[in-house]
Amino acid sequence: MIANLRSFALKITSYIQALLKFFQAALHLMTQRYRSASLRFKIAFFVVIFMTSTSFILSIGTVQIMNNYILNEIIKRGESVGKSIAASAGYNLLSKDLLGLDNLVFKAKSSNSDMLYVAIVDLNMKTVVHSATEMIGETKSVAQGQLFREAADGTTVKELTNSSGSIFEILCPIVFMKKSLGSVVIGMNKSILLEAQRKVSSMILIVFGIIVVLGMFTSSLLASFLIRPIKELSAGVEELKYGTAKNPLRIYSQDELGKLTRNFNEMSAMIANQRGKLTKYARDLEVAYVSMVKVVAAAIDARDSYTHGHSARVAQLSLLIGKQKGLSKAKLRDLEVACLFHDVGKIKTPDSILLKQGKLNKAEYTEMMQHVEYGASILSWAPSLSKYIPSTRHHHEWHNGKGYPDGLVGDNIPLFAAIITIADAFDAMTSDRPYRKALFKEEALRRIDHMSGTQFRPELVAIFLELMEKSDVQDAPLSVVRFA
Ligand SMILES: [Fe+2]
């Protein structure tokens, strides 16, 4: 019995070790190759693994327990029959009532189909009666099989192997009036035991198989039940991220997932509200920023009564060129602000030079040329204005490289600067100056055309001249185009 229990414990240990290895391999697989697998798959996978392994261990354990139970019950029955015969056979043996003994053996054999033989032997192991009559008179050799059980009254059970297979031989001593007279020997067919064990094992395995299938089905349902709100939450987070969330998510339950969904809906509504406020603030800020730029431009122009409104007019003309060139709305907006900032450096130019009535001498002209670098320096103070530095610094460059401050040539001159150059020159020519009256538009256009390829980029000159031929453009009010 102890040996059986030890064997059973060893089997269970080996099964558990095999299962642990399987779990380790499964975990490795999950972490390495299926890390990106869906949550539904992971839940179903782990539930199925858990159900299968649990059912497997339980079925193995149950089969083992049932086998031991069946074995004990069969042997117990054999022992019981043997003891019953031994109790009755004492008197018959003493009185040499062979008919009575034969009757006992016959009844026992005929009522137990799993008994291969029933015999009564005397103290010398000589067979007195036997269910197989030809064995009567034979001396029974002492069985050499493995001792399976030994009771205190001398009853022994041995497992033997002979030509017909494995059997359990039960030997019950016959004691009458405290005197040993012989033994009852019963041979139990082990194959009947194995057949019973096989039937029970099959039934247990079928039951656990059904449990596994039901477990898989249930886990699939459970996964669906759990995954649906999680999937909708995931989609809700995605929509929230891109600002496309419209309706609150459906709350399926009042458990932790339901609370999570409710909290998400509240958070989503709060974020949407804050996003709306931020959008409004951003618009207000943009309007304030454009207004500030216009004020700065007006302040620059206001220092010289002759250049009043100059930056705004340059912006309008530049926008016309930019539109015709096919610039995007965002680029046109940048171009407008770039125009308003293009002469910001003149803030540092002394009044004695900026407002001088006559022609500038060389030193004064050199100082006047510095306004482009002053402007670039002023704009560099604010990172958000740094994108306007190239157009401010290079709006006096010439297409042929003879401009200032860097002598850039052709397409090396930034596009905004090249556009502003034409608009700036046209507005300067068509405005009164202290030392000359304004030129007629036709004369100004003729001079710009004349300087195409030397001072101005030919492609932009062509666009500008074509635009200025249109009467609606010429008559357009000199106001800054709004893009806010
Ligand atoms: Fe300028």
Residues whose N, C-alpha, C, O or C-beta is under 5 A from the ligand:
A	BS01	LIG	H342 D343
